Amino acid sequence: MQKLQYLFMSLAALLLATPAFAQEAAAASPAAQWVPLAAGLGMALAAGLCGLGQGKATASATEALARNPGARPGIFIFLILGLAFIESLALFTFVIIFLKVKA
């Protein structure tokens, strides 16, 4: 399972890297050429980790509800609030990428 995960991560990195080299370099500095690649990798990392966080939060809330069904209103409020905060991290990353990358 671990080897398959490394294979997919390597393929994703290779597929994300190909558009970075598709155009000729502009008059900008050489460091500016790496900005789109870094932005793509940053968004992928943010989205992936936010997905893991949301899965863990939902699993914990489901387990808490299974143990104590009477605490549903309190758990539900904090679950929705936590999921909103986790999702906002990915959205903030998305906005920063749009501000930083000038296409």
C-alpha positions as CSV (number, residue, x, y, z in Angstrom):
1,M,0.0,0.0,0.0
2,Q,2.9,2.4,0.8
3,K,4.6,1.7,-2.5
4,L,1.3,2.5,-4.4
5,Q,1.0,5.8,-2.4
6,Y,4.6,6.8,-3.4
7,L,3.8,5.9,-7.0
8,F,0.7,8.1,-7.2
9,M,2.5,10.9,-5.4
10,S,5.4,10.7,-8.0
11,L,3.0,10.6,-10.9
12,A,1.1,13.6,-9.5
13,A,4.3,15.6,-9.2
14,L,5.4,14.7,-12.7
15,L,2.0,15.7,-14.1
16,L,2.0,19.0,-12.3
17,A,5.5,19.8,-13.5
18,T,4.9,19.5,-17.2
19,P,2.9,22.7,-17.7
20,A,5.7,24.7,-16.0
21,F,8.1,23.9,-18.8
22,A,5.6,24.1,-21.7
23,Q,6.2,27.8,-22.5
24,E,9.4,29.7,-23.2
25,A,10.7,31.8,-20.4
26,A,9.5,35.4,-20.3
27,A,11.6,38.4,-19.5
28,A,10.9,37.9,-15.8
29,S,13.5,36.6,-13.4
30,P,14.2,32.8,-13.3
31,A,12.6,32.5,-9.9
32,A,9.3,33.7,-11.3
33,Q,9.2,30.6,-13.6
34,W,8.7,28.4,-10.6
35,V,5.7,30.4,-9.1
36,P,3.0,28.5,-11.0
37,L,4.5,25.1,-10.1
38,A,4.8,26.1,-6.4
39,A,1.3,27.5,-6.4
40,G,-0.1,24.2,-7.8
41,L,1.8,22.1,-5.3
42,G,0.8,24.5,-2.5
43,M,-2.9,24.2,-3.4
44,A,-2.6,20.4,-3.8
45,L,-1.0,20.2,-0.4
46,A,-3.6,22.5,1.2
47,A,-6.5,20.6,-0.3
48,G,-5.2,17.2,0.6
49,L,-4.4,18.1,4.2
50,C,-7.8,19.8,4.5
51,G,-9.5,16.7,3.2
52,L,-7.6,14.6,5.7
53,G,-8.6,17.0,8.5
54,Q,-12.2,17.0,7.5
55,G,-12.2,13.2,7.4
56,K,-10.7,13.0,10.8
57,A,-13.2,15.5,12.3
58,T,-16.1,13.7,10.8
59,A,-14.9,10.3,12.0
60,S,-14.4,11.7,15.5
61,A,-17.9,13.3,15.5
62,T,-19.5,10.1,14.3
63,E,-17.7,8.1,17.0
64,A,-18.8,10.6,19.6
65,L,-22.4,10.4,18.5
66,A,-22.2,6.6,18.6
67,R,-21.0,6.8,22.2
68,N,-23.4,9.5,23.4
69,P,-26.4,10.1,21.1
70,G,-27.9,12.6,23.6
71,A,-25.0,15.1,22.9
72,R,-26.0,15.5,19.2
73,P,-26.7,19.2,19.2
74,G,-23.4,20.2,20.8
75,I,-21.4,17.9,18.7
76,F,-23.2,19.0,15.5
77,I,-22.5,22.7,16.2
78,F,-18.8,22.1,16.8
79,L,-18.5,19.8,13.9
80,I,-20.0,22.3,11.4
81,L,-17.9,25.1,12.9
82,G,-14.7,23.0,12.7
83,L,-15.4,21.9,9.1
84,A,-16.0,25.5,8.1
85,F,-12.6,26.6,9.6
86,I,-10.8,23.7,7.9
87,E,-12.4,24.5,4.6
88,S,-11.5,28.2,5.0
89,L,-7.8,27.2,5.1
90,A,-8.1,25.7,1.6
91,L,-10.0,28.7,0.3
92,F,-7.5,31.2,1.8
93,T,-4.7,29.2,0.0
94,F,-6.7,29.4,-3.2
95,V,-7.1,33.2,-2.9
96,I,-3.4,33.7,-2.1
97,I,-2.5,31.7,-5.2
98,F,-4.8,33.9,-7.4
99,L,-3.1,37.0,-5.9
100,K,0.4,35.7,-6.3
101,V,0.2,34.0,-9.8
102,K,-0.2,36.5,-12.6
103,A,-1.0,34.6,-15.7
